[in-house]
């Protein structure tokens, strides 16, 4: 009984380690690393971003429009029977 209790405690301890490592650290801790630092963009970075956006838009505009879906079996299938053929049978 005691053996199972110790094993269960060890399993819980081993499984909580990775979960604790994923939690963001408090700002009071000296070991915490800032996850995201925001700084204002320079004019050069803004110009590069705008140029990249224009290049992206130009590339997207070069892609042709998608054609309507084609039926690969369309040439093989028989045309649907008409109402007049169904009445004669």
Secondary structure, 3 states (H helix, E strand, C coil): CHHHHHHHHHHHHHHHHHHHHHCCCCCCCCCCCCCCCCCCCCHHHHHHHHHHHHHHHHHHHHCCCCCCCCCCCCCCCCCCCCHHHHHHC
